[in-house]
Amino acid sequence: MREKTLAILKPDAVKAKHVGEIIAFLETEGFVILDLKMIRMEKEQAEGFYAVHRERHFFSSLIRFMTSGPVVAMVMERDNAISHLRQVMGSTDPAQAGEGSIRRRFATSVEKNAIHGSDSADSAAFEIGFLFPAGGPPAN
């Protein structure tokens, strides 16, 4: 089933200059990039995007991290895009991520894990709409 998903290359991946390599890898995995932009998330924007985690112990550090530098947000499409992206991203903990996965190759810690990907169709719809509002100005 063809579907869309959202990926964000996080500040650690951008700072380490891994954007091109990660995008090239995603394209070899069959993802078609439909929209892409580099943004610097403001605190309120990051809090809104990650609102589902507001009560979690890591929320404050996640917001600090995601606002610490520019990110690259992408809307991508392919068959089974959501599950395939989750697979190629690898586990949140890079030490537990599969060989060849994005996080095994580029992440340095559980928090600095290089990439975010939507985890469900509902999340993808929310996240894409949040960062790429239809017909509106960029969410930057």
N, C-alpha and C positions, 0 to 999 in steps of 0.2 A: 504494500500500500504506500503510495507516494504521500509524503507529509513534510511539513516544515518544522524546523527547530531553531532555537537561538543558541549561539555560542558567544561567549565573551572571553577574549584573551586578556587575562588579568594583568595588573600592573607589573608583577614580577616577570612575566613573559615578555611584555613590551620593553621593560627596562633592560632585560638581557638580550634584546634584539633577536628574539625567536619568532616574531610574527610571520615573516615570510616562510620559514621552514614549517611552521605549524599549518599555515594556510595551504602550502603545497601538499603536505601530508593529507589534509582533509580532502583536497581535490582528488588525490590518487585513491581515496576511499569512496569516491563517487559522489561527494557532496557538490552541489551547484550553489554558488554564492549568489543570492538574489539581491541582497543589500548589505552594505558594509560601511561603517564609519568609526572614526577614532573620536572618543569623547573623554572628558575628565568629569567623572561623576561628582556632583555636589553631595554634601552629607544628606540632605533631605531626599534627594533622588535615590541614593543608595539605600536609605532606610525604607523608602517606598518599594523599591525593587525587591529587597530582602525581607519585607514585612512578615512573611510566613515564619521567619526565624527570630522574630522580636523577643520571644521569651526564652530563647536558648542562651546558654552561658557564653557562647562565642560571638553573640550579635555585635557587641561594641567593637571587638577587635576586627571582625569582618568588615564593618563599616569603615573603620580607620584604614584598613588595608585597601579596600576597594576605592577609597578616595585619595589614596597616597600618590597616584600617578595616572597617566592616561591608560585607557583600555580600548580594545578593538572589539566592537559588537558586530555580529554577523547574523543575518537571516539566511539559513541554508535549507536546501531541499534535496531529497532523494527517497528511495524506497526505504521504509522503516527508519527514517532519519533519527528519531528520538532514541530508539534503542541502539542503533548503530553508533551514534555519537557517544552514548554512555559507555559502550564497549571500547571504542578506540581511545576515549579519554583515560580509562583505567580507574582504579580505586582512588578515593580521596587521599589516602596515604600513599605517597609515591613508592615507599618501600614494599607495599603490598600490591602495587599496580602491575599488570601483566607486562612481560617483555614486549618492547616495541610500542607500548601505549604512550600517549602524549605525556601523561603525568610521570611515568617511569623515566622518560627521556628528558623532560624539561622542568618538572617540579622540584622544589627543594625542601618542602615540608608539607604537613597537612594543610596549613593555612596558605602558604605560598605554593599553590598547586597548579598554576599556569592557566587553567581553563575552567570556565563554567559552562554547563550545558543543561538545557531544560530536561526535567526528569519525567514529564508526562505531557499528554496532549493539552491538558488544561493549563499547565505551567507554561508550555510553549506559547499558547494563545495569549496569556497574560503578559509574558515577558516580551514577546514580539510587539504587542500593542503598546507596552510601556515605553520601550526604547525606539520604536519605529511607528509612531502614531500615524494612521492613514490620513493622508491629505494635509497633515499639519507640519509645522516646522520641526526640524530635528530636536530630539529630546535633550540635546546638549544644554 
